[in-house]
Amino acid sequence: MTIKEKFDTMDYGPAPESAAEALDWIKGFDGKFGHFIDGTFTKPGKTFAAKNPANGETLAKLTQATANDIDAAITAARTAQPKWEKSGGHGRARVLYALARLLQKHARLFAVLETLDNGKPIREARDIDIPLAQRHFYYHAGMAQLMDTELPDRQALGVCGQIIPWNFPLLMLAWKVAPALAMGNTVVLKPAEYTSLTALLFADICRQAGVPNGVINILTGDGAVGEMIVKADVDKIAFTGSTEVGRRIREATAGTGKALTLELGGKSPYIVFDDADIDSAVEGLVDAIWFNQGEVCCAGSRLLVQEGIADRFYDKLKIRMQTLRIGDPLDKCIDVGAVVDPVQLDGIKAKIDANNEGEMFQTDTVPETGCFYPPTLITGLSPASTLMQEEIFGPVLCATTFRTPAEAVEIANNSRYGLAATVWTENINLALDMSPKLKAGIVWVNATNLMDAAAGFGGVRESGFGREGGWEGLSAYTKPKGKAKVLKQVEAFEGDDGPFDPLDRTAKLYIGGKQARPDGGYSRGAWGPKGALLGHVSVANRKDIRNAVEAAHAAKGWSGTTGHLRAQILYYIAENLSARADEFAGRLNDMQGGKTGNDEVAQAIDRLFTYAAWADKYDGQVHNVPIRGVALAMKEPVGVIGAFCPDDVPLLGLISVMAPAVAMGNRVVLIASEPFPLAATDFVQVLETSDVPGGVVNILTGSHSELAAPMASHMDVDAVWSFSSSDISGLIEKGAALNIKRTWVNNGMVRDWTTDDSHVFLEAATEVKNIWIPYGE
């Protein structure tokens, strides 16, 4: 045999990792675990088995949490929270740093236990999951240290209920626990039923790190435990998991005042252009879809290849697939491990068996025992195919082709999800042109699955809302300092006197840049405090919302304009409002019976100037991530925002809502103050003379409670805000669950509209997209 022949026939030999220490740790608890509550492990109760998916063997017995366990954990967390928050940023930083150090010291133990419990290859747990978990605790130790100086007006939410999935058990724990603790919260965390062991090992090291009793509480069990935590007395729910469950959580928390972040499913496009480095793109694709057996929410599971290179790309990909090694996850030479559980394996098989489109290619062999599924490629699918639309959550790649960049964008965005996307091209201009057009929270250029604590991770559409990591991820674990007051319902005046102005004035709706009659044909009187009839206003219905949303979508070009242009138009609105200041002040006084009209108009003009100033200055960031490259945090418009304006400050409130939204490139459908709508209808004339493109601002009048549900449930509205004095927060949050849209509601609490909260409004008016761009040869 020649040297060449020897090299050609060489193969990897087994390189098994010992599980002895991990198994010994389990034996130290006699193979049975209770919960971790108030700094101690409870006695085991009714148990269920934690099994090794690679061989089906039972690793340990875990306790199914009861309602009493949840109450005890929340009581411990509630008791510990004030003292933990008062320990200060430095005090919390020291504890987080200690946790990071202990994760490093026990890194191999965590990696082996993760592999035993989850089925992922030891190489991935050892080299990716555990180091990134350590990084999150180090990073957020720094965030805790800086909180007092960098976030002086923010405070902790309180007790956070956290529910994590089984695909990255320890990493998801780090993503949730580290920022919550850094900001002064305490947590009650439920790991996934299938993969709780590394969470329990983490609980064990919490005692060594000096974490005060009650600050971290960990409960094990099935989905019923998560449901009870969602309904319990907590201040926030942070959930990572399926879109279906996320939708139920949104409905369950609607109207409760609980903060909520959701990181849900995905069907991420992996786009390869004909000028890409094909070999690199193939290797990247291996990481995109067969990393962690494809059990990754942001997996590049939709392959879009430019038509001219499709056959060559598929051929190279199939050759590479045949070299993937499948087997014992504890073997350091293994590329693809075991699917987490027989239930998940059966679900993957059922979806593939039900498919009758395209051509399927699978690797040759998989182990006879254990939860293994072969790496699979299905080509020739249509963009509307079930497998191209639905999340499989397994090692299955679905592929189609495209011809032009515009077609690639259209196919990529043809999804209800919006978590991640990958673009492979040697043309940096094409990459930077594509990235902003893709509906995703994160875009990788010539790379995939890059993550870091400094760059927030999260999605849009039905992939959820909120970010985890980075500065933007911290806002979800804080609230403004101080205690809000309850907002009283603002009632409209009634009367029976004749008209204040003998000239009949029936204010119309403002849709698509034109005044329009209401679809229902109804109007109602607007009365002054002494009973005088000031005019009539239109009563909008759901069809008027539909028309306004359509007009807003037709004005999508507004999102592509420059900040400078948007600033000029806002300044122009302020100029025209200033020219009619006395008229508007008089109208406000007539409606409300006070003498503060001049002050409100002056504040409204000042607010327009503020957001005109911010229009070209609310910049993104370049995150300092540990790669040879950059992560650009782009602040993009949310899209179409429906907003219920404040009732008590009808002009200032409307402008305070409208201005930041349009300054950031959004289009808005505004529901004017219900009791005092005439200021908004008069403001239409200012918009008509201020070069505002039709459809950018739409103004409706009518009942907030009647319009809340159709606005919130509208599938083409991207976010809904409410500052109404009517009790509609719950209606909006429940309706928003339909497509998991973002909401921002007042929960019946007072907001001081004379205060400049520009950063809060600008944050709500933007979506952060992180674009990762490696550089160098």
HUURVEN-V470098 format. One record per backbone hydrogen bond with DSSP energy under -1.0 kcal/mol. NH is the residue of the N-H (numbers start at 1). CO is the residue of the C=O. Records with the same first field share a line. If there is no record, write none. Layout:
# HUURVEN-V470098
NH=CO / CO
This chain:
# HUURVEN-V470098
6=2
7=3
8=4
9=5
17=330
23=19
24=20
25=21
26=22
27=23
28=24
29=26
30=27
31=26
32=29
33=61
36=218
37=40
40=37
42=35
48=62
50=60
52=57
55=52
56=52
59=50
60=50
61=31
62=48
64=46
65=220
70=66
71=67
72=68
73=69
74=70
75=71
76=72
77=73
78=74
79=75
80=76
81=77
84=80
85=81
86=82
88=85
92=88
93=89
94=90
95=91
96=92
97=93
98=94
99=95
100=96
101=97
102=98
103=99
104=100
105=101
106=102
107=104
110=106
111=107
112=108
113=109
114=110
115=111
116=112
117=113
118=114
119=115
122=329
125=121
126=122
127=123
128=124
129=124
130=125
132=128
133=129
134=130
135=131
136=132
137=133
138=134
139=135
140=136
141=137
142=138
143=139
144=140
145=141
146=142
147=143
150=146
151=147
154=151
155=479
160=186
161=236
162=188
163=238
164=190
172=168
173=169
174=170
175=171
176=172
177=173
178=174
180=176
181=177
182=178
183=179
184=181
185=180
186=158
187=215
188=160
189=217
190=162
200=196
201=197
202=198
203=199
204=200
205=201
206=202
209=205
211=206
215=212
217=187
218=36
219=189
225=222
227=223
228=224
229=225
230=226
231=227
234=232
235=159
236=159
237=259
238=161
239=261
240=163
241=263
246=242
247=243
248=244
249=245
250=246
251=247
252=248
253=249
256=253
259=235
261=237
262=465
263=239
264=463
270=302
271=422
272=304
273=424
276=273
278=276
281=277
282=278
283=279
284=280
285=281
286=282
287=283
288=284
289=285
290=286
293=290
294=291
295=292
296=294
299=296
300=288
301=299
302=268
303=398
304=270
305=400
306=272
307=402
309=306
313=309
314=310
315=311
316=312
317=313
318=314
319=315
320=316
321=317
322=318
323=320
324=321
327=336
331=328
332=15
334=331
335=325
336=325
338=119
339=371
345=341
346=342
347=343
348=344
349=345
350=346
351=347
352=348
353=349
354=350
355=352
359=379
361=377
363=375
371=53
372=370
376=395
377=361
378=397
379=359
381=399
385=382
389=385
390=386
396=394
397=376
398=301
399=378
400=303
402=305
408=404
409=405
410=406
411=407
412=408
413=409
414=411
415=413
421=442
422=269
423=444
424=271
431=427
432=428
433=429
434=430
435=431
437=434
440=438
443=770
444=421
445=772
446=423
455=452
457=468
460=418
462=416
463=460
464=461
465=262
468=457
470=453
473=469
474=471
477=474
478=475
479=155
481=153
487=748
497=531
500=533
507=536
509=516
510=699
511=514
514=511
516=509
524=537
526=535
528=532
531=528
533=498
534=526
536=505
537=524
538=507
539=522
540=701
545=541
546=542
547=543
548=544
549=545
550=546
551=547
552=548
553=549
554=550
556=553
558=555
559=556
560=557
561=558
566=562
567=563
568=564
569=565
570=566
571=567
572=568
573=569
574=570
575=571
576=572
577=573
578=574
579=575
581=578
584=580
585=581
586=582
587=583
588=584
589=585
590=586
591=587
592=588
593=589
600=596
601=597
602=598
603=599
604=600
605=601
606=602
607=603
608=604
609=605
610=606
611=607
612=608
613=609
614=610
615=611
617=614
618=614
619=617
621=633
623=631
625=623
627=625
629=627
630=773
632=771
633=621
634=632 / 769
636=767
638=765
641=667
642=719
643=669
644=721
645=671
653=649
655=651
656=652
657=653
658=654
659=655
662=658
663=659
664=660
665=662
666=661
667=639
668=696
669=641
670=698
671=643
672=700
681=677
682=678
683=679
685=682
687=683
688=684
690=687
692=687
696=693
698=668
699=510
700=670
707=703
708=704
711=707
712=708
713=709
717=714
718=640
719=640
720=742
721=642
722=744
723=644
728=726
732=728
733=729
734=730
735=731
736=732
738=735
741=736
742=718
744=720
749=746
750=485
753=751
755=752
757=755
761=757
762=758
763=759
764=760
765=761
766=763
767=636
769=634
770=441
771=632
772=443
773=630
775=628
